[in-house]
């Protein structure tokens, strides 16, 4: 882990990767929560293969590293989220 990545993790806490799927304008469901993007790669590919239409878009967000696949009205996303380990101040 680079020094910058280590400092960012200390500031924001650990990150989990949330794999979800759904339909445009219909919401979605969480398929899994992973400790690393690497651990979620296989499940992401499998979920994208289950989209019943040809993929018309696939992209990665440069800033967050999130990956997305879209076909017809169905989508799959793998997105990083901070893991909350303490009570949050409102």
C-alpha positions as CSV (number, residue, x, y, z in Angstrom):
1,X,0.0,0.0,0.0
2,X,1.4,3.4,-0.9
3,X,1.8,6.1,1.7
4,X,-0.9,8.2,0.1
5,X,-3.4,5.3,0.1
6,X,-2.6,4.4,3.7
7,X,-3.2,8.1,4.8
8,X,-6.5,8.2,2.8
9,X,-7.6,4.9,4.5
10,X,-6.7,6.3,7.9
11,X,-8.8,9.5,7.2
12,X,-11.8,7.7,5.7
13,X,-11.6,4.3,7.3
14,X,-11.7,1.0,5.4
15,X,-13.5,0.7,2.1
16,X,-15.9,-2.1,1.0
17,X,-17.0,-2.8,-2.6
18,X,-20.7,-3.2,-3.1
19,X,-21.9,-5.2,-6.0
20,X,-25.5,-4.4,-7.1
21,X,-27.8,-5.0,-10.0
22,X,-31.2,-3.7,-11.2
23,X,-33.2,-2.1,-13.9
24,X,-33.3,1.5,-15.0
25,X,-35.9,3.5,-13.0
26,X,-36.8,0.4,-11.0
27,X,-34.2,0.3,-8.3
28,X,-31.9,-2.6,-7.6
29,X,-30.6,-5.1,-5.1
30,X,-27.3,-5.7,-3.4
31,X,-25.6,-8.9,-4.6
32,X,-22.7,-8.8,-2.3
33,X,-20.3,-6.7,-0.2
34,X,-16.5,-7.4,-0.7
35,X,-13.4,-6.4,1.1
36,X,-11.6,-5.6,-2.1
37,X,-12.2,-4.8,-5.7
38,X,-10.1,-7.8,-6.7
39,X,-12.3,-10.2,-4.7
40,X,-15.4,-8.8,-6.4
41,X,-14.1,-9.1,-10.0
42,X,-15.4,-12.6,-10.7
43,X,-18.9,-12.0,-9.2
44,X,-19.1,-8.7,-11.2
45,X,-18.3,-10.6,-14.5
46,X,-20.9,-13.3,-13.6
47,X,-23.6,-10.7,-12.8
48,X,-22.9,-8.8,-16.1
49,X,-23.2,-12.1,-18.0
50,X,-26.7,-12.6,-16.6
51,X,-27.9,-9.3,-18.1
52,X,-30.4,-10.7,-20.6
53,X,-29.6,-8.1,-23.3
54,X,-26.4,-7.3,-25.2
55,X,-24.2,-4.9,-23.3
56,X,-24.5,-1.4,-24.7
57,X,-22.1,0.3,-22.2
58,X,-19.4,-0.7,-19.8
59,X,-17.2,1.9,-18.1
60,X,-15.0,2.6,-15.0
61,X,-15.2,5.9,-13.1
62,X,-11.7,7.3,-13.1
63,X,-12.0,9.0,-9.7
64,X,-13.6,6.2,-7.6
65,X,-12.6,3.1,-9.6
66,X,-16.3,2.0,-9.7
67,X,-17.2,-0.2,-12.6
68,X,-20.5,-0.5,-14.4
69,X,-22.1,-2.5,-17.1
70,X,-25.4,-1.7,-18.8
71,X,-27.6,-3.6,-21.3
72,X,-31.1,-2.8,-22.4
73,X,-32.6,-1.5,-19.2
74,X,-30.5,-3.7,-16.9
75,X,-27.3,-2.7,-15.1
76,X,-24.6,-4.0,-12.8
77,X,-22.4,-1.8,-10.6
78,X,-19.4,-2.4,-8.4
79,X,-18.8,0.7,-6.2
80,X,-16.6,1.6,-3.3
81,X,-18.2,2.7,0.0
82,X,-16.5,3.7,3.3
83,X,-17.1,1.1,6.0
84,X,-18.7,2.9,9.0
85,X,-17.2,1.5,12.2
86,X,-18.4,4.0,14.7
87,X,-21.6,6.1,15.5
88,X,-22.0,9.0,13.1
89,X,-22.6,12.6,14.4
90,X,-25.8,14.0,13.0
